[in-house]
Amino acid sequence: MRAALNETPPGDAPQRTIFPDSALSKRVAVAAMRLYGKVLPGVQDQIRPTDSSALRILIQTMGGIGNSLMATPLIAATRQLYPNARIDVLTSPATAPLLATNPHATNVLTDPPADGQGMWPVVRGIRAARYDAAIAALNSHLSKNAARIVLGKIPRRIMHEYPFRAYDNFLGAFTHVVPRARGKHDVARNMDLLHALSGEHVDPGPLVLPLNEAAKATARAVLAGAGWNPERVSVAICPGSSGWMAFKRWPIHHAMALADCVLQRRDAPTVLTLLGPDEQEDVRAWRERFGSRVILIEGLDVTAYAAALAQMSAVIANDSLPMHLCAALQVPVVALFGPTDPAQTGPWKGRAIVISADTDFTPFYTLPYPVDPGQFPDSMETITPESVEHAVDQLLARR
C-alpha cells in the first residue's frame, strides 16, 4: 500500500485548533508571559561543547509519552556535547517511569510534581537550580508548560516555532525560536534545538529505553499467568492509541480478522492482544469472539507494558506508544498509519515495516491542529488484514 500524503496547505496562517478558543484569562496570562519574557534578561550566545561540571541544562518534554520517547536521542546528544553537565528532564508523571532509567539524564522531574502541589513548586525548583539553558522538545508547546521555563528565569530559552494565533503566541518570551523544518522526522527536528544551543550538528541516535529488572519480572509473571509460552513464536496486536486520538486506530474488525487468519495457520504462533485502560469495551469484544484462543493482556503499567512487548516476536501497532516502544526496544513491528505521517512520527531506527493508508488525506500533524479530528476520512479502514499479515510474515522470516 502507498502513503498518499497531501502537501501541507499553503501558508502558515493560524487556524482554529482542536482546543477551545482561549478564555480571556488565558489571553491575559499569555500576554503577561510575553511581557515578562521581554523584560527578563536573556542570553543569545551559544554554549559551545564543554566538559564543565558547572553547566546546568533543563530539557522539557511535555507531549505524549511517545513524544517523550522521541526526545531521548536529544537527551543523549546533549550528554554527548556536555558530558559532565547537570542535565535534568522535566516531563509528565505518566512518562517519568520510562525516563527514570535513562543513563543520560541527571534527574527526572515531574510536572505536576509527585506531591501534587501544582505549578509553583516546579517554578521555585527551576529557579533554585539556576539552569543556564532550557530546551522545550517538540509538542511541549502549551502555554502552561512554556510558563515554567519563562518564570524559572532561565537565561537561554529555546523552543520550536509554532503558528499560534496572535493571542496564544508566547514565542516572544523565548530567546531562541527554531523555525519549523518540513519533511523531517520529529527526532531530527529536536536536534535543531540542540544546534541552536551549541552550534553543533549532531546526528540523532536510536531511542533510549533501558528496562529495569522489576518491570521485566512483572511482565514475565503476567504473561506466564495468562498462559504465554516463551518458547513459542508470539505475535502481539496493540489496537489502541490515546483515547482522544482514537481516529488513529485500526478498526477492531480488521484486527480481529487478522487474528483469525494467524490462528488458522498450520504452525500458528501465539496471538496476544495488549489493551490499555480506555479499551474496556474492546476487552469484552475480544473475549466474546476468541475466548482463550487469544491471550488478552491488560492492566500493565507503562514499564511492564514495554517489558512485555520486548518478549514478542512481532507486534502490530498504530502510530501510538506501542510502536515507539518497539522502536526503542528493537522489537519487530508492523506500524499502521492513517491520518498521520510516518515520515514525521514513524518508528525511529526500528525493525519495522510501515503500512500507510491507501487514500488521500491531509496529515493530522500539520500544526496547528485541525478543527475536529472527526473530520478525517476513515483512512485506517483501507489497510487490509491481508496486507498486515503479509508484513508480519516478512518480519518473522527475518528472525
MARTI-198074 format. One record per residue (C-alpha): residue number from 0; residue in three letters; x negated, y negated, z. Coordinates in nm, 2 decimals. Example, Ala and Ser with C-alpha at 12.3 -4.5 7.8 and 13.67 -1.06 7.14 Angstrom:
REM MARTI-198074
    k    r      c1      c2      c3
    0  ALA   -1.23    0.45    0.78
    1  SER   -1.37    0.11    0.71
//
This chain:
REM MARTI-198074
    k    r      c1      c2      c3
    0  MET    0.00    0.00    0.00
    1  ARG   -0.12   -0.35   -0.05
    2  ALA   -0.13   -0.66    0.16
    3  ALA    0.07   -0.93   -0.02
    4  LEU   -0.01   -1.24    0.18
    5  ASN    0.12   -1.57    0.06
    6  GLU   -0.11   -1.87    0.08
    7  THR   -0.06   -2.09    0.38
    8  PRO    0.19   -2.36    0.29
    9  PRO    0.01   -2.67    0.16
   10  GLY   -0.08   -2.94    0.40
   11  ASP   -0.12   -2.94    0.78
   12  ALA    0.18   -3.14    0.87
   13  PRO    0.31   -3.04    1.21
   14  GLN    0.62   -2.82    1.20
   15  ARG    0.86   -2.71    1.46
   16  THR    0.74   -2.42    1.67
   17  ILE    0.89   -2.11    1.83
   18  PHE    0.86   -2.31    2.16
   19  PRO    1.14   -2.55    2.25
   20  ASP    1.10   -2.92    2.20
   21  SER    0.88   -3.07    2.47
   22  ALA    1.07   -3.22    2.76
   23  LEU    1.00   -3.59    2.84
   24  SER    0.80   -3.48    3.15
   25  LYS    0.57   -3.27    2.94
   26  ARG    0.52   -3.55    2.69
   27  VAL    0.42   -3.79    2.97
   28  ALA    0.18   -3.53    3.11
   29  VAL    0.02   -3.47    2.77
   30  ALA   -0.02   -3.85    2.72
   31  ALA   -0.17   -3.88    3.07
   32  MET   -0.42   -3.60    2.99
   33  ARG   -0.52   -3.77    2.67
   34  LEU   -0.58   -4.09    2.85
   35  TYR   -0.77   -3.92    3.13
   36  GLY   -0.99   -3.74    2.88
   37  LYS   -1.07   -4.07    2.72
   38  VAL   -1.19   -4.23    3.04
   39  LEU   -1.36   -3.91    3.17
   40  PRO   -1.73   -3.91    3.10
   41  GLY   -1.82   -3.67    2.82
   42  VAL   -2.13   -3.54    2.67
   43  GLN   -2.16   -3.49    2.29
   44  ASP   -2.51   -3.34    2.27
   45  GLN   -2.56   -2.97    2.23
   46  ILE   -2.72   -2.73    2.47
   47  ARG   -2.99   -2.55    2.29
   48  PRO   -3.06   -2.19    2.38
   49  THR   -3.24   -2.17    2.71
   50  ASP   -3.33   -1.92    2.98
   51  SER   -3.25   -2.17    3.26
   52  SER   -3.06   -2.03    3.55
   53  ALA   -2.92   -2.37    3.64
   54  LEU   -2.68   -2.38    3.34
   55  ARG   -2.31   -2.32    3.41
   56  ILE   -2.06   -2.23    3.13
   57  LEU   -1.69   -2.16    3.15
   58  ILE   -1.51   -1.96    2.88
   59  GLN   -1.14   -1.98    2.89
   60  THR   -0.94   -1.71    2.72
   61  MET   -0.57   -1.75    2.80
   62  GLY   -0.40   -1.60    2.50
   63  GLY   -0.26   -1.25    2.49
   64  ILE   -0.46   -0.95    2.61
   65  GLY   -0.56   -0.87    2.25
   66  ASN   -0.68   -1.23    2.20
   67  SER   -0.90   -1.19    2.51
   68  LEU   -1.05   -0.87    2.38
   69  MET   -1.13   -1.06    2.06
   70  ALA   -1.31   -1.31    2.27
   71  THR   -1.55   -1.05    2.42
   72  PRO   -1.80   -1.09    2.13
   73  LEU   -1.81   -1.47    2.21
   74  ILE   -1.89   -1.39    2.57
   75  ALA   -2.17   -1.15    2.47
   76  ALA   -2.31   -1.40    2.22
   77  THR   -2.31   -1.68    2.49
   78  ARG   -2.51   -1.45    2.71
   79  GLN   -2.75   -1.38    2.43
   80  LEU   -2.82   -1.75    2.39
   81  TYR   -2.82   -1.83    2.76
   82  PRO   -2.95   -1.51    2.93
   83  ASN   -2.98   -1.65    3.28
   84  ALA   -2.68   -1.89    3.29
   85  ARG   -2.38   -1.86    3.50
   86  ILE   -2.11   -1.76    3.25
   87  ASP   -1.76   -1.74    3.41
   88  VAL   -1.45   -1.63    3.23
   89  LEU   -1.11   -1.78    3.31
   90  THR   -0.82   -1.55    3.20
   91  SER   -0.48   -1.43    3.29
   92  PRO   -0.41   -1.18    3.57
   93  ALA   -0.29   -0.93    3.30
   94  THR   -0.62   -0.95    3.12
   95  ALA   -0.86   -0.97    3.41
   96  PRO   -0.88   -0.59    3.47
   97  LEU   -1.02   -0.54    3.12
   98  LEU   -1.28   -0.81    3.16
   99  ALA   -1.38   -0.72    3.51
  100  THR   -1.63   -0.46    3.38
  101  ASN   -1.77   -0.70    3.11
  102  PRO   -2.15   -0.70    3.16
  103  HIS   -2.20   -1.04    3.01
  104  ALA   -1.97   -1.23    3.25
  105  THR   -2.09   -1.36    3.58
  106  ASN   -1.74   -1.40    3.73
  107  VAL   -1.39   -1.33    3.60
  108  LEU   -1.14   -1.58    3.74
  109  THR   -0.77   -1.57    3.70
  110  ASP   -0.51   -1.83    3.64
  111  PRO   -0.28   -1.83    3.83
  112  PRO   -0.53   -1.71    4.10
  113  ALA   -0.47   -1.39    4.30
  114  ASP   -0.33   -1.59    4.59
  115  GLY   -0.05   -1.73    4.38
  116  GLN   -0.12   -2.09    4.49
  117  GLY   -0.09   -2.23    4.14
  118  MET   -0.29   -2.47    3.92
  119  TRP   -0.47   -2.70    4.17
  120  PRO   -0.68   -2.43    4.34
  121  VAL   -0.81   -2.34    4.00
  122  VAL   -0.89   -2.70    3.92
  123  ARG   -1.06   -2.75    4.25
  124  GLY   -1.27   -2.44    4.19
  125  ILE   -1.37   -2.56    3.85
  126  ARG   -1.48   -2.90    3.99
  127  ALA   -1.67   -2.73    4.27
  128  ALA   -1.86   -2.51    4.02
  129  ARG   -1.98   -2.82    3.83
  130  TYR   -1.98   -2.65    3.49
  131  ASP   -2.19   -2.80    3.21
  132  ALA   -1.96   -2.69    2.94
  133  ALA   -1.62   -2.52    2.88
  134  ILE   -1.52   -2.33    2.57
  135  ALA   -1.15   -2.26    2.51
  136  ALA   -1.13   -1.95    2.30
  137  LEU   -0.86   -1.91    2.03
  138  ASN   -0.50   -1.92    2.14
  139  SER   -0.58   -2.09    2.47
  140  HIS   -0.40   -2.39    2.33
  141  LEU   -0.12   -2.45    2.57
  142  SER   -0.14   -2.79    2.73
  143  LYS   -0.13   -2.64    3.08
  144  ASN   -0.44   -2.43    3.00
  145  ALA   -0.63   -2.72    2.85
  146  ALA   -0.55   -2.93    3.16
  147  ARG   -0.77   -2.71    3.38
  148  ILE   -1.07   -2.79    3.17
  149  VAL   -1.00   -3.16    3.15
  150  LEU   -0.90   -3.21    3.51
  151  GLY   -1.20   -3.00    3.61
  152  LYS   -1.42   -3.28    3.49
  153  ILE   -1.64   -3.06    3.27
  154  PRO   -1.86   -3.29    3.06
  155  ARG   -1.86   -3.08    2.74
  156  ARG   -1.51   -2.96    2.65
  157  ILE   -1.49   -2.75    2.33
  158  MET   -1.17   -2.63    2.16
  159  HIS   -1.03   -2.54    1.81
  160  GLU   -0.83   -2.79    1.61
  161  TYR   -0.45   -2.71    1.61
  162  PRO   -0.19   -2.90    1.41
  163  PHE    0.00   -3.02    1.71
  164  ARG    0.30   -3.25    1.70
  165  ALA    0.19   -3.60    1.79
  166  TYR    0.35   -3.59    2.14
  167  ASP    0.19   -3.25    2.21
  168  ASN   -0.16   -3.34    2.08
  169  PHE   -0.41   -3.34    2.37
  170  LEU   -0.72   -3.27    2.15
  171  GLY   -0.84   -3.62    2.21
  172  ALA   -0.92   -3.51    2.57
  173  PHE   -1.19   -3.27    2.44
  174  THR   -1.54   -3.38    2.34
  175  HIS   -1.58   -3.13    2.06
  176  VAL   -1.29   -3.02    1.83
  177  VAL   -1.38   -2.75    1.59
  178  PRO   -1.20   -2.76    1.25
  179  ARG   -0.99   -2.46    1.16
  180  ALA   -1.16   -2.22    0.92
  181  ARG   -0.93   -2.05    0.69
  182  GLY   -0.99   -1.69    0.58
  183  LYS   -1.20   -1.59    0.88
  184  HIS   -1.13   -1.33    1.15
  185  ASP   -1.04   -1.47    1.49
  186  VAL   -1.36   -1.31    1.63
  187  ALA   -1.57   -1.50    1.38
  188  ARG   -1.37   -1.82    1.44
  189  ASN   -1.46   -1.80    1.81
  190  MET   -1.83   -1.81    1.71
  191  ASP   -1.77   -2.16    1.57
  192  LEU   -1.70   -2.28    1.92
  193  LEU   -2.04   -2.14    2.04
  194  HIS   -2.21   -2.31    1.74
  195  ALA   -2.06   -2.64    1.85
  196  LEU   -2.21   -2.59    2.19
  197  SER   -2.55   -2.45    2.09
  198  GLY   -2.62   -2.55    1.73
  199  GLU   -2.69   -2.18    1.67
  200  HIS   -2.51   -1.94    1.43
  201  VAL   -2.46   -1.60    1.59
  202  ASP   -2.32   -1.30    1.41
  203  PRO   -2.05   -1.16    1.63
  204  GLY   -2.09   -0.81    1.76
  205  PRO   -1.82   -0.55    1.84
  206  LEU   -1.55   -0.59    2.10
  207  VAL   -1.68   -0.51    2.45
  208  LEU   -1.48   -0.29    2.68
  209  PRO   -1.66   -0.07    2.93
  210  LEU   -1.42    0.17    3.12
  211  ASN   -1.47    0.23    3.49
  212  GLU   -1.45    0.58    3.64
  213  ALA   -1.13    0.50    3.83
  214  ALA   -0.95    0.43    3.50
  215  LYS   -1.08    0.74    3.33
  216  ALA   -0.98    0.96    3.63
  217  THR   -0.63    0.81    3.63
  218  ALA   -0.59    0.86    3.26
  219  ARG   -0.71    1.22    3.28
  220  ALA   -0.48    1.30    3.57
  221  VAL   -0.17    1.15    3.40
  222  LEU   -0.24    1.32    3.07
  223  ALA   -0.31    1.66    3.23
  224  GLY    0.01    1.62    3.44
  225  ALA    0.21    1.57    3.12
  226  GLY    0.07    1.89    2.96
  227  TRP   -0.20    1.75    2.74
  228  ASN   -0.48    1.98    2.65
  229  PRO   -0.82    1.81    2.59
  230  GLU   -0.94    2.09    2.37
  231  ARG   -0.67    2.02    2.10
  232  VAL   -0.66    1.76    1.84
  233  SER   -0.44    1.47    1.97
  234  VAL   -0.26    1.21    1.77
  235  ALA   -0.11    0.92    1.96
  236  ILE    0.17    0.69    1.84
  237  CYS    0.18    0.35    2.00
  238  PRO    0.50    0.20    1.86
  239  GLY    0.52   -0.12    2.08
  240  SER    0.39   -0.47    2.09
  241  SER    0.46   -0.76    2.33
  242  GLY    0.84   -0.79    2.37
  243  TRP    0.87   -1.14    2.23
  244  MET    0.68   -1.04    1.92
  245  ALA    0.88   -0.72    1.86
  246  PHE    0.91   -0.81    1.49
  247  LYS    0.55   -0.67    1.45
  248  ARG    0.67   -0.32    1.55
  249  TRP    0.70   -0.04    1.30
  250  PRO    1.07    0.08    1.31
  251  ILE    1.12    0.36    1.56
  252  HIS    1.29    0.58    1.30
  253  HIS    0.97    0.57    1.09
  254  ALA    0.76    0.65    1.39
  255  MET    0.99    0.95    1.48
  256  ALA    0.98    1.07    1.11
  257  LEU    0.60    1.06    1.13
  258  ALA    0.60    1.27    1.45
  259  ASP    0.84    1.52    1.28
  260  CYS    0.60    1.55    0.98
  261  VAL    0.30    1.61    1.20
  262  LEU    0.47    1.86    1.43
  263  GLN    0.58    2.07    1.14
  264  ARG    0.23    2.14    1.01
  265  ARG    0.08    2.48    1.05
  266  ASP   -0.20    2.37    1.28
  267  ALA   -0.01    2.09    1.43
  268  PRO   -0.20    1.86    1.66
  269  THR   -0.06    1.75    1.99
  270  VAL    0.15    1.44    1.94
  271  LEU    0.17    1.18    2.22
  272  THR    0.37    0.86    2.24
  273  LEU    0.23    0.58    2.46
  274  LEU    0.51    0.34    2.57
  275  GLY    0.50    0.01    2.75
  276  PRO    0.72   -0.13    3.03
  277  ASP    0.95   -0.31    2.78
  278  GLU    1.02    0.01    2.58
  279  GLN    1.25    0.19    2.82
  280  GLU    1.52    0.24    2.55
  281  ASP    1.26    0.39    2.33
  282  VAL    1.16    0.63    2.60
  283  ARG    1.51    0.76    2.61
  284  ALA    1.53    0.79    2.24
  285  TRP    1.21    0.99    2.21
  286  ARG    1.31    1.22    2.49
  287  GLU    1.65    1.29    2.33
  288  ARG    1.50    1.37    1.99
  289  PHE    1.19    1.56    2.08
  290  GLY    1.22    1.68    2.43
  291  SER    0.88    1.84    2.53
  292  ARG    0.75    1.86    2.18
  293  VAL    0.61    1.51    2.21
  294  ILE    0.42    1.41    2.52
  295  LEU    0.55    1.08    2.65
  296  ILE    0.31    0.86    2.85
  297  GLU    0.44    0.56    3.03
  298  GLY    0.37    0.35    3.34
  299  LEU   -0.01    0.33    3.30
  300  ASP   -0.19    0.01    3.40
  301  VAL   -0.39   -0.15    3.12
  302  THR   -0.73    0.00    3.21
  303  ALA   -0.59    0.36    3.24
  304  TYR   -0.39    0.30    2.92
  305  ALA   -0.72    0.22    2.75
  306  ALA   -0.89    0.52    2.90
  307  ALA   -0.60    0.74    2.77
  308  LEU   -0.65    0.61    2.42
  309  ALA   -1.02    0.69    2.45
  310  GLN   -0.92    1.06    2.46
  311  MET   -0.73    1.06    2.14
  312  SER   -0.84    1.20    1.80
  313  ALA   -0.64    0.94    1.61
  314  VAL   -0.40    0.66    1.70
  315  ILE   -0.12    0.48    1.51
  316  ALA   -0.06    0.13    1.63
  317  ASN    0.08   -0.21    1.52
  318  ASP   -0.10   -0.54    1.53
  319  SER   -0.10   -0.53    1.91
  320  LEU   -0.31   -0.45    2.22
  321  PRO   -0.35   -0.07    2.15
  322  MET   -0.50   -0.15    1.81
  323  HIS   -0.76   -0.38    1.97
  324  LEU   -0.83   -0.13    2.25
  325  CYS   -0.90    0.14    1.99
  326  ALA   -1.14   -0.10    1.80
  327  ALA   -1.32   -0.18    2.12
  328  LEU   -1.35    0.19    2.22
  329  GLN   -1.42    0.31    1.86
  330  VAL   -1.12    0.54    1.86
  331  PRO   -0.99    0.61    1.50
  332  VAL   -0.68    0.40    1.44
  333  VAL   -0.43    0.35    1.17
  334  ALA   -0.34   -0.02    1.20
  335  LEU    0.00   -0.13    1.07
  336  PHE    0.05   -0.49    0.96
  337  GLY    0.37   -0.67    0.85
  338  PRO    0.41   -1.04    0.93
  339  THR    0.05   -1.09    1.05
  340  ASP   -0.27   -1.10    0.85
  341  PRO   -0.53   -0.82    0.90
  342  ALA   -0.80   -1.05    0.77
  343  GLN   -0.74   -1.26    1.08
  344  THR   -0.64   -1.02    1.36
  345  GLY   -0.73   -0.68    1.22
  346  PRO   -0.93   -0.41    1.41
  347  TRP   -1.27   -0.58    1.45
  348  LYS   -1.56   -0.34    1.36
  349  GLY   -1.34   -0.04    1.45
  350  ARG   -1.30    0.30    1.29
  351  ALA   -0.98    0.20    1.12
  352  ILE   -0.75    0.23    0.82
  353  VAL   -0.53   -0.07    0.77
  354  ILE   -0.19   -0.04    0.61
  355  SER   -0.01   -0.37    0.52
  356  ALA    0.35   -0.41    0.42
  357  ASP    0.42   -0.40    0.05
  358  THR    0.62   -0.72    0.04
  359  ASP    0.57   -1.09    0.01
  360  PHE    0.59   -1.30    0.32
  361  THR    0.42   -1.59    0.50
  362  PRO    0.19   -1.46    0.76
  363  PHE    0.31   -1.53    1.11
  364  TYR   -0.03   -1.67    1.23
  365  THR   -0.02   -1.99    1.03
  366  LEU   -0.03   -2.24    1.31
  367  PRO    0.20   -2.40    1.41
  368  TYR    0.43   -2.10    1.46
  369  PRO    0.75   -2.09    1.25
  370  VAL    1.08   -2.19    1.39
  371  ASP    1.21   -1.84    1.47
  372  PRO    1.03   -1.51    1.44
  373  GLY    1.36   -1.36    1.33
  374  GLN    1.33   -1.55    1.00
  375  PHE    1.08   -1.29    0.88
  376  PRO    1.19   -1.02    0.64
  377  ASP    1.17   -0.67    0.79
  378  SER    0.83   -0.61    0.62
  379  MET    0.73   -0.33    0.86
  380  GLU    1.02   -0.12    0.71
  381  THR    0.83   -0.09    0.38
  382  ILE    0.55    0.10    0.55
  383  THR    0.64    0.47    0.49
  384  PRO    0.58    0.76    0.72
  385  GLU    0.41    0.94    0.43
  386  SER    0.15    0.67    0.38
  387  VAL    0.07    0.67    0.76
  388  GLU    0.05    1.05    0.76
  389  HIS   -0.20    1.04    0.48
  390  ALA   -0.41    0.78    0.66
  391  VAL   -0.41    1.00    0.98
  392  ASP   -0.53    1.29    0.77
  393  GLN   -0.82    1.08    0.64
  394  LEU   -0.92    0.98    0.99
  395  LEU   -0.90    1.34    1.12
  396  ALA   -1.11    1.46    0.82
  397  ARG   -1.38    1.21    0.91
  398  ARG   -1.41    1.37    1.25
//
